[in-house]
Amino acid sequence: MKKVAGVDEVGRGSLVGPVYAAAVIFKKNIDKSKIKDSKKLSKEKRNILEKYIKKNSIWSIGSASLKEIEELNILNASLLAMKRSIKKLKIKPTITLIDGNKLPEMKDYKLKSVIRGDQKISEISAASIIAKVARDRLITNMSKKFKEYAWDKNAGYGTKEHLKAIKKFGVSRHHRKRFRPIHNMLSHK
């Protein structure tokens, strides 16, 4: 039987923390009509669907750390997180459909990129939900020690409030120092 895995990453544009990727292979009984791109769902709906997807699929999460993002760049770190999520699956997929136009290098795996795959393919949408919920939990948890940046509300993205907080309180150890807004702030000191 053909085992299709969907893969997506989250946190690429964030100014803080790691990048996450998830890989999902559906079990037969899953209702694909419920699953949509994570960006089109409320936080509550994502949390409900995350539980449903995990119960009705084989799934895994991979990540690339802040250090890896700084060393490799965000694109290569995202591809590394994807590769890790695929390798962590309990079964090897027949084909792996990956959101976007870039693929990680993986010998012995059949990979295919799908532009806007998170909007077109349920397995990729499911992966985007699992990765987003997991990363949002981490960033919300990190926010408890760094309340001034309001990461629990902005997930570390460069909102006006977040950028204002960086100007006021400086850069935390979790900020991606090579990302343009932060790099520019640091180089103008």
Backbone as CSV, one residue per row, in Angstrom:
resi,resn,N_x,N_y,N_z,CA_x,CA_y,CA_z,C_x,C_y,C_z
1,MET,0.832,-1.197,0.000,0.000,0.000,0.000,0.876,1.260,0.000
2,LYS,0.481,2.252,-0.784,1.242,3.487,-0.897,1.124,4.297,0.390
3,LYS,2.258,4.709,0.934,2.301,5.524,2.155,2.783,6.919,1.773
4,VAL,1.854,7.887,1.769,2.163,9.272,1.409,2.426,10.072,2.678
5,ALA,3.580,10.698,2.740,3.885,11.591,3.863,3.789,13.024,3.380
6,GLY,3.261,13.877,4.230,3.256,15.313,3.981,4.214,15.964,4.961
7,VAL,4.956,16.973,4.503,5.931,17.654,5.361,5.798,19.163,5.191
8,ASP,5.839,19.863,6.326,5.844,21.327,6.296,6.664,21.828,7.471
9,GLU,7.155,23.059,7.341,7.922,23.662,8.425,7.210,24.927,8.901
10,VAL,7.542,25.329,10.131,7.027,26.592,10.685,8.141,27.308,11.424
11,GLY,8.005,28.620,11.473,8.950,29.434,12.224,10.080,29.998,11.399
12,ARG,9.980,29.857,10.096,11.057,30.346,9.232,11.225,31.857,9.326
13,GLY,10.125,32.580,9.379,10.182,34.040,9.410,10.227,34.639,10.800
14,SER,10.200,33.795,11.811,10.239,34.276,13.195,11.610,34.870,13.498
15,LEU,11.650,35.774,14.469,12.920,36.380,14.865,13.569,35.642,16.032
16,VAL,12.864,34.624,16.560,13.382,33.899,17.732,13.252,32.390,17.582
17,GLY,14.097,31.703,18.319,13.952,30.276,18.520,14.222,29.391,17.322
18,PRO,13.939,28.099,17.512,14.193,27.104,16.471,13.140,27.129,15.363
19,VAL,13.435,26.410,14.301,12.464,26.157,13.240,12.017,24.708,13.413
20,TYR,10.714,24.467,13.239,10.136,23.132,13.404,9.611,22.630,12.067
21,ALA,9.619,21.312,11.911,8.979,20.667,10.756,8.272,19.423,11.269
22,ALA,7.184,19.071,10.606,6.478,17.837,10.948,6.286,17.023,9.682
23,ALA,6.208,15.712,9.878,5.910,14.776,8.799,4.711,13.946,9.242
24,VAL,3.764,13.745,8.337,2.514,13.051,8.675,2.155,12.050,7.585
25,ILE,1.827,10.835,8.012,1.250,9.806,7.135,-0.098,9.444,7.733
26,PHE,-1.166,9.610,6.963,-2.514,9.327,7.472,-2.773,7.830,7.598
27,LYS,-3.549,7.481,8.623,-4.111,6.135,8.718,-5.389,6.152,7.892
28,LYS,-5.917,4.979,7.568,-7.069,4.876,6.656,-8.306,5.657,7.099
29,ASN,-8.567,5.709,8.403,-9.848,6.234,8.888,-9.915,7.747,9.052
30,ILE,-8.891,8.494,8.678,-8.886,9.938,8.904,-9.832,10.662,7.938
31,ASP,-10.510,11.681,8.450,-11.401,12.507,7.630,-10.610,13.722,7.146
32,LYS,-10.167,13.660,5.892,-9.322,14.726,5.326,-10.060,16.055,5.178
33,SER,-11.389,16.018,5.092,-12.162,17.247,4.873,-12.030,18.236,6.039
34,LYS,-11.656,17.759,7.216,-11.512,18.630,8.395,-10.212,19.418,8.368
35,ILE,-9.247,18.950,7.600,-7.883,19.472,7.704,-7.620,20.564,6.676
36,LYS,-7.152,21.716,7.196,-6.856,22.879,6.354,-5.476,23.422,6.731
37,ASP,-4.952,24.300,5.903,-3.683,24.973,6.176,-3.734,25.636,7.550
38,SER,-2.717,25.426,8.363,-2.694,25.943,9.742,-2.876,27.460,9.815
39,LYS,-2.424,28.179,8.783,-2.537,29.644,8.796,-3.985,30.108,8.646
40,LYS,-4.854,29.213,8.172,-6.258,29.579,7.965,-7.149,29.150,9.140
41,LEU,-6.536,28.670,10.217,-7.290,28.167,11.365,-7.004,28.986,12.611
42,SER,-8.002,29.082,13.473,-7.792,29.741,14.765,-6.906,28.840,15.631
43,LYS,-6.341,29.418,16.664,-5.490,28.655,17.590,-6.284,27.498,18.196
44,GLU,-7.526,27.752,18.589,-8.382,26.719,19.198,-8.618,25.567,18.227
45,LYS,-8.912,25.903,16.979,-9.182,24.882,15.962,-7.921,24.055,15.682
46,ARG,-6.764,24.742,15.636,-5.489,24.024,15.432,-5.248,23.029,16.560
47,ASN,-5.508,23.456,17.801,-5.286,22.571,18.952,-6.188,21.340,18.905
48,ILE,-7.430,21.522,18.493,-8.373,20.400,18.370,-7.907,19.457,17.253
49,LEU,-7.564,20.043,16.101,-7.134,19.236,14.956,-5.806,18.526,15.222
50,GLU,-4.928,19.151,15.985,-3.646,18.521,16.301,-3.885,17.177,16.999
51,LYS,-4.771,17.169,17.969,-5.090,15.927,18.698,-5.690,14.883,17.745
52,TYR,-6.618,15.329,16.895,-7.275,14.443,15.929,-6.252,13.829,14.959
53,ILE,-5.365,14.684,14.437,-4.347,14.221,13.471,-3.403,13.221,14.133
54,LYS,-2.919,13.547,15.327,-1.981,12.657,16.021,-2.609,11.289,16.277
55,LYS,-3.899,11.290,16.604,-4.603,10.040,16.893,-4.794,9.191,15.628
56,ASN,-4.909,9.844,14.477,-5.252,9.159,13.232,-4.136,9.165,12.186
57,SER,-2.913,9.261,12.653,-1.792,9.262,11.692,-0.515,8.774,12.366
58,ILE,0.472,8.573,11.532,1.837,8.337,11.988,2.519,9.677,11.768
59,TRP,3.092,10.242,12.804,3.636,11.597,12.698,4.952,11.717,13.452
60,SER,5.701,12.750,13.111,6.939,13.057,13.825,7.245,14.538,13.668
61,ILE,8.077,15.027,14.579,8.503,16.432,14.539,10.025,16.465,14.539
62,GLY,10.564,17.333,13.702,12.000,17.585,13.685,12.213,19.076,13.869
63,SER,13.383,19.450,14.352,13.662,20.877,14.508,15.122,21.158,14.194
64,ALA,15.404,22.424,14.006,16.785,22.901,13.888,16.913,24.035,14.889
65,SER,17.950,23.994,15.668,18.140,24.937,16.769,18.526,26.332,16.273
66,LEU,18.451,27.266,17.188,18.883,28.642,16.917,20.340,28.646,16.443
67,LYS,21.183,27.862,17.104,22.606,27.768,16.727,22.736,27.253,15.285
68,GLU,21.945,26.236,14.940,22.004,25.694,13.569,21.500,26.718,12.555
69,ILE,20.477,27.484,12.920,19.964,28.530,12.021,21.060,29.563,11.766
70,GLU,21.748,29.974,12.831,22.816,30.974,12.704,23.978,30.434,11.855
71,GLU,24.285,29.140,12.012,25.424,28.558,11.284,25.094,28.209,9.834
72,LEU,23.892,27.677,9.595,23.561,27.150,8.263,22.799,28.132,7.383
73,ASN,22.087,29.058,7.942,21.099,29.994,7.390,19.713,29.353,7.508
74,ILE,18.688,30.154,7.433,17.332,29.672,7.736,16.834,28.645,6.719
75,LEU,17.162,28.806,5.447,16.712,27.835,4.440,17.302,26.456,4.737
76,ASN,18.609,26.387,4.916,19.247,25.092,5.166,18.826,24.494,6.505
77,ALA,18.599,25.345,7.498,18.112,24.855,8.792,16.697,24.293,8.651
78,SER,15.860,24.937,7.839,14.497,24.435,7.584,14.540,23.072,6.902
79,LEU,15.428,22.937,5.923,15.578,21.656,5.220,16.089,20.571,6.174
80,LEU,16.959,20.947,7.099,17.468,20.009,8.099,16.334,19.550,9.028
81,ALA,15.496,20.490,9.460,14.349,20.142,10.317,13.406,19.184,9.574
82,MET,13.174,19.444,8.284,12.324,18.563,7.470,12.925,17.158,7.394
83,LYS,14.214,17.104,7.094,14.919,15.821,6.982,14.791,15.035,8.294
84,ARG,14.980,15.714,9.416,14.873,15.062,10.721,13.467,14.533,10.964
85,SER,12.452,15.309,10.572,11.071,14.847,10.783,10.774,13.608,9.933
86,ILE,11.265,13.581,8.708,11.036,12.434,7.817,11.738,11.191,8.374
87,LYS,12.983,11.364,8.795,13.772,10.233,9.326,13.169,9.671,10.616
88,LYS,12.467,10.509,11.388,11.892,10.068,12.666,10.568,9.319,12.507
89,LEU,9.979,9.333,11.308,8.741,8.578,11.092,8.976,7.102,11.391
90,LYS,7.997,6.444,12.004,8.145,5.022,12.364,8.155,4.109,11.145
91,ILE,7.570,4.587,10.044,7.628,3.808,8.798,8.151,4.711,7.678
92,LYS,8.809,4.104,6.720,9.343,4.875,5.604,8.237,5.120,4.585
93,PRO,8.017,6.387,4.206,6.980,6.685,3.214,7.361,6.200,1.812
94,THR,6.344,5.890,1.017,6.556,5.551,-0.393,6.967,6.816,-1.146
95,ILE,6.270,7.926,-0.816,6.586,9.246,-1.382,6.356,10.292,-0.298
96,THR,7.196,11.314,-0.324,7.088,12.402,0.643,6.850,13.696,-0.119
97,LEU,5.718,14.333,0.168,5.335,15.591,-0.460,5.699,16.724,0.489
98,ILE,6.501,17.664,0.007,7.041,18.729,0.855,6.562,20.087,0.360
99,ASP,6.054,20.883,1.317,5.580,22.224,0.979,6.746,23.093,0.517
100,GLY,6.548,23.823,-0.584,7.562,24.749,-1.077,8.210,24.278,-2.362
101,ASN,9.379,24.860,-2.637,10.062,24.516,-3.889,11.477,23.990,-3.669
102,LYS,11.823,23.692,-2.421,13.139,23.151,-2.108,12.980,21.818,-1.391
103,LEU,13.932,20.927,-1.610,13.896,19.606,-0.991,15.176,19.348,-0.201
104,PRO,15.052,18.687,0.950,16.272,18.273,1.647,16.939,17.157,0.848
105,GLU,18.239,17.014,1.014,18.942,15.918,0.340,18.748,14.652,1.149
106,MET,18.089,13.666,0.527,17.849,12.393,1.207,17.919,11.268,0.188
107,LYS,19.023,10.554,0.222,19.151,9.395,-0.660,18.183,8.329,-0.161
108,ASP,17.690,7.505,-1.042,16.783,6.402,-0.714,15.378,6.850,-0.307
109,TYR,15.046,8.123,-0.536,13.691,8.614,-0.281,13.183,9.280,-1.547
110,LYS,11.916,9.036,-1.869,11.299,9.705,-3.005,10.619,10.965,-2.477
111,LEU,11.129,12.128,-2.876,10.629,13.417,-2.396,10.096,14.240,-3.561
112,LYS,9.043,14.993,-3.282,8.493,15.883,-4.307,8.078,17.189,-3.650
113,SER,8.519,18.314,-4.223,8.111,19.624,-3.685,6.775,20.023,-4.303
114,VAL,5.957,20.681,-3.487,4.644,21.141,-3.938,4.478,22.593,-3.481
115,ILE,4.503,23.515,-4.436,4.315,24.927,-4.095,2.888,25.117,-3.583
116,ARG,2.771,25.808,-2.449,1.497,25.999,-1.724,0.848,24.664,-1.360
117,GLY,1.689,23.691,-1.086,1.208,22.358,-0.725,0.345,22.354,0.517
118,ASP,0.613,23.295,1.441,-0.192,23.359,2.663,-1.642,23.739,2.372
119,GLN,-1.898,24.287,1.196,-3.267,24.637,0.794,-3.897,23.575,-0.119
120,LYS,-3.066,22.681,-0.661,-3.543,21.738,-1.673,-3.610,20.288,-1.195
121,ILE,-2.728,19.914,-0.282,-2.583,18.496,0.085,-2.804,18.322,1.584
122,SER,-3.780,17.511,1.933,-4.181,17.329,3.336,-3.034,16.877,4.233
123,GLU,-2.180,15.993,3.738,-1.059,15.515,4.555,-0.101,16.654,4.903
124,ILE,0.109,17.563,3.945,0.984,18.709,4.206,0.289,19.675,5.167
125,SER,-1.015,19.905,4.977,-1.785,20.753,5.903,-1.706,20.202,7.319
126,ALA,-1.842,18.891,7.455,-1.766,18.239,8.769,-0.389,18.450,9.387
127,ALA,0.656,18.336,8.574,2.017,18.559,9.071,2.185,20.001,9.535
128,SER,1.585,20.948,8.789,1.697,22.358,9.183,1.010,22.602,10.527
129,ILE,-0.110,21.920,10.771,-0.832,22.060,12.041,0.005,21.510,13.194
130,ILE,0.513,20.305,13.033,1.301,19.684,14.104,2.551,20.514,14.413
131,ALA,3.259,20.953,13.383,4.479,21.737,13.592,4.156,23.077,14.248
132,LYS,3.093,23.735,13.786,2.743,25.058,14.339,2.326,24.963,15.797
133,VAL,1.492,24.003,16.139,1.048,23.856,17.532,2.249,23.572,18.436
134,ALA,3.139,22.689,18.005,4.315,22.340,18.814,5.233,23.548,19.003
135,ARG,5.499,24.265,17.919,6.405,25.422,18.030,5.760,26.537,18.844
136,ASP,4.467,26.792,18.621,3.774,27.830,19.399,3.815,27.526,20.890
137,ARG,3.678,26.246,21.262,3.766,25.860,22.685,5.141,26.215,23.251
138,LEU,6.179,25.887,22.478,7.534,26.181,22.920,7.740,27.692,23.099
139,ILE,7.330,28.476,22.105,7.550,29.927,22.147,6.719,30.559,23.271
140,THR,5.497,30.076,23.489,4.666,30.572,24.587,5.336,30.271,25.922
141,ASN,5.911,29.100,26.037,6.640,28.718,27.252,7.869,29.618,27.456
142,MET,8.599,29.879,26.377,9.763,30.773,26.447,9.338,32.179,26.860
143,SER,8.146,32.576,26.455,7.625,33.909,26.728,7.448,34.176,28.223
144,LYS,7.276,33.121,29.003,7.088,33.286,30.452,8.293,33.958,31.106
145,LYS,9.484,33.684,30.584,10.702,34.308,31.120,11.065,35.601,30.392
146,PHE,10.421,35.835,29.243,10.726,37.014,28.431,9.424,37.738,28.065
147,LYS,8.648,38.063,29.097,7.316,38.662,28.895,7.333,39.949,28.074
148,GLU,8.425,40.710,28.207,8.506,42.013,27.551,8.376,41.941,26.025
149,TYR,8.660,40.771,25.434,8.603,40.646,23.970,7.242,40.152,23.456
150,ALA,6.368,39.723,24.363,5.011,39.247,24.021,5.018,38.110,22.997
151,TRP,5.977,37.188,23.142,6.056,36.060,22.207,4.812,35.191,22.267
152,ASP,4.127,35.183,23.396,2.896,34.394,23.500,1.822,34.912,22.554
153,LYS,1.951,36.170,22.124,0.984,36.753,21.182,1.516,36.787,19.748
154,ASN,2.851,36.973,19.584,3.398,37.144,18.227,4.239,35.964,17.735
155,ALA,4.388,34.919,18.555,5.169,33.717,18.210,6.595,34.040,17.766
156,GLY,7.067,35.221,18.179,8.429,35.614,17.842,8.574,36.323,16.507
157,TYR,7.466,36.538,15.805,7.520,37.222,14.511,7.734,38.720,14.715
158,GLY,8.174,39.400,13.682,8.562,40.803,13.763,7.406,41.781,13.732
159,THR,6.491,41.660,14.673,5.377,42.617,14.763,5.923,43.965,15.237
160,LYS,5.130,45.017,15.085,5.534,46.350,15.538,5.908,46.337,17.020
161,GLU,5.047,45.651,17.812,5.261,45.598,19.268,6.560,44.853,19.594
162,HIS,6.799,43.770,18.891,8.012,42.987,19.144,9.259,43.807,18.808
163,LEU,9.252,44.473,17.661,10.401,45.286,17.252,10.625,46.448,18.227
164,LYS,9.527,47.035,18.712,9.621,48.104,19.721,10.262,47.577,21.004
165,ALA,9.845,46.368,21.409,10.383,45.752,22.629,11.879,45.466,22.480
166,ILE,12.298,45.029,21.290,13.727,44.777,21.061,14.516,46.080,21.199
167,LYS,13.959,47.167,20.632,14.638,48.469,20.743,14.741,48.903,22.199
168,LYS,13.685,48.652,22.953,13.635,49.085,24.361,14.462,48.187,25.284
169,PHE,14.339,46.850,25.134,14.962,45.921,26.078,16.212,45.225,25.540
170,GLY,16.480,45.430,24.267,17.638,44.769,23.669,17.295,43.378,23.148
171,VAL,18.313,42.672,22.708,18.167,41.359,22.086,18.355,40.278,23.154
172,SER,17.461,39.302,23.172,17.582,38.187,24.126,18.477,37.109,23.537
173,ARG,18.801,36.123,24.360,19.631,35.007,23.879,18.885,34.137,22.868
174,HIS,17.565,34.294,22.782,16.759,33.490,21.854,16.578,34.148,20.491
175,HIS,16.962,35.405,20.358,16.784,36.105,19.082,17.803,35.625,18.045
176,ARG,17.362,35.579,16.796,18.225,35.188,15.675,19.024,36.418,15.252
177,LYS,20.257,36.470,15.691,21.068,37.676,15.531,21.475,37.965,14.086
178,ARG,21.385,36.979,13.229,21.732,37.199,11.814,20.537,37.635,10.973
179,PHE,19.340,37.616,11.556,18.164,38.064,10.811,18.220,39.583,10.670
180,ARG,17.864,40.071,9.490,18.054,41.469,9.131,17.604,42.468,10.200
181,PRO,16.359,42.431,10.702,15.962,43.484,11.653,16.857,43.510,12.898
182,ILE,17.234,42.334,13.380,18.052,42.258,14.586,19.508,42.594,14.247
183,HIS,19.997,42.053,13.160,21.364,42.349,12.721,21.543,43.867,12.536
184,ASN,20.559,44.509,11.896,20.621,45.951,11.668,20.642,46.714,12.989
185,MET,19.811,46.285,13.946,19.786,46.941,15.261,21.126,46.791,15.966
186,LEU,21.703,45.598,15.906,22.975,45.343,16.577,24.124,46.091,15.913
187,SER,24.084,46.211,14.603,25.192,46.878,13.891,25.109,48.399,13.977
188,HIS,23.961,48.935,14.422,23.822,50.397,14.558,24.031,50.862,15.995
189,LYS,24.589,49.990,16.828,24.835,50.385,18.240,26.119,51.146,18.362
